[in-house]
Amino acid sequence: MIGKESYRQVSYEVIPEYAGDYIFIDQGDLISEVWGESEGLWKSLDAVKNDRVFKLDPELFWGNDPISLELQIKEVVKMLTEKQS
């Protein structure tokens, strides 16, 4: 994000324009509830179809201080490395 925005809300219909090759999500166990009637769109995303969605542990990914961020980076590297194996 550029500027002062810390997030941007987008409609489900444009998610494919933003979704990358990998998706990290903090509400992974609630996909059905979060996506509701748009769950089919979620399942059509390349990252979802190719099993490249990672569920983030909210306890670890809550903080944004330097120590937390370092631990989060290490966890993301671990997730990606294990997926490659």
C-alpha positions in Angstrom: 0.0 0.0 0.0 1.2 3.4 -0.9 0.4 6.5 1.1 -1.5 6.7 4.4 -3.8 3.7 3.8 -3.2 0.7 6.1 -5.7 -1.4 4.2 -8.1 -1.2 1.3 -11.4 -2.9 1.1 -12.2 -4.5 -2.3 -15.2 -6.4 -3.5 -15.0 -10.1 -3.9 -15.4 -9.8 -7.7 -12.0 -8.1 -8.1 -10.0 -10.4 -5.8 -8.6 -12.3 -8.7 -7.0 -9.1 -9.9 -5.2 -8.8 -6.5 -4.5 -12.4 -5.6 -1.0 -13.6 -6.0 0.6 -16.9 -6.5 0.6 -17.4 -2.8 -2.0 -16.3 -0.3 -1.5 -15.8 3.5 -4.7 -15.6 5.4 -5.4 -15.1 9.1 -8.9 -16.5 9.1 -8.2 -19.7 7.2 -10.6 -21.8 9.4 -13.4 -19.4 8.6 -13.2 -19.4 4.8 -16.8 -20.4 4.3 -18.1 -17.8 6.8 -15.9 -15.0 5.5 -16.6 -15.7 1.8 -20.2 -16.8 2.2 -21.9 -16.9 -1.2 -18.6 -16.0 -2.9 -16.9 -19.2 -1.8 -16.9 -20.4 -5.4 -14.8 -17.4 -6.4 -12.3 -18.2 -3.6 -12.0 -21.8 -4.9 -11.3 -20.5 -8.4 -8.2 -18.6 -7.4 -4.9 -20.1 -8.7 -3.3 -20.1 -5.3 -6.2 -22.0 -3.8 -6.4 -24.5 -6.7 -2.6 -25.1 -6.4 -2.6 -25.5 -2.6 -0.6 -22.4 -2.0 -2.7 -20.9 0.8 -1.1 -20.5 4.2 -3.1 -20.1 7.4 -1.4 -17.6 9.7 -1.3 -18.2 13.5 -3.0 -15.2 14.9 -0.9 -15.4 18.1 2.3 -15.1 16.1 1.1 -12.6 13.5 -0.6 -10.2 15.8 2.4 -8.0 16.7 4.2 -5.6 14.5 7.2 -4.7 16.6 10.8 -5.6 15.3 11.0 -8.9 17.3 7.5 -10.1 16.2 8.3 -9.1 12.6 11.5 -11.1 12.6 9.7 -14.2 14.0 7.0 -13.7 11.4 9.5 -13.6 8.5 11.1 -16.8 9.8 7.7 -18.5 10.0 6.8 -17.4 6.4 10.2 -18.7 5.1 9.5 -22.0 7.0 6.0 -22.3 5.4 7.3 -21.7 1.9 10.3 -24.0 2.3 8.2 -26.8 3.6 5.7 -26.4 0.7 8.6 -26.8 -1.7 9.6 -30.1 -0.2 
